Amino acid sequence: MKSVFKLAVLAAAVSFAPAAFASPECTKKPQSEWLTQEQMKEIIAKMDFKAVKVFQISGSCYEVYAHTKDGHRAEIYFNPVTGKVVEKNVD
């Protein structure tokens, strides 16, 4: 009986794991209303980030991997319509 319970708990944990890695919802607007990547890069250049390594679309966000000015790695999700930070993870 204990092994059945353990398997059920493991199955539940695995089924919820992908949600932990999902990007946030940044906008519901269509991509035709988004800032261009060039416009977004200009906004990012005025912020506290340098050495942008990756700039990509992730779901409804612009996702950027960069370094902060003091050298910490950062993963930032931006609202592609307003250019505002939606989520920021810094190491």
Residue, then its C-alpha position, 0 to 999 in steps of 0.5 A: m500500500k505504501s508503494v502505491f501511495k509513493l507512486a501516486v505522489l511521484a506521478a503528481a509531482v512529475s505532472f506539475a513540474p512543467a508548470a514550474f518552468a513556464s514563462p509568465e503571461c506578459t500580454k494578451k495582445p497580438q505580436s502585431e502590437w508588440l514593440t520591435q526587437e530593436q525598440m526593446k533592445e534600446i529600452i534594455a540598454k537604458m536599464d541595469f543590464k549589460a552583455v545580453k546573451v540571449f534575446q528571444i520570444s517566450g510565450s507572450c514575453y520577450e525573454v532576455y538572458a544578460h548580466t547585471k552591471d555588477g556581474h550577476r547573471a539575470e533572466i528577465y521577462f518583459n511585457p513586449v507591448t510596454g517594455k516593462v519588466v514582468e519577472k526578473n531572476v538574478d543569481 
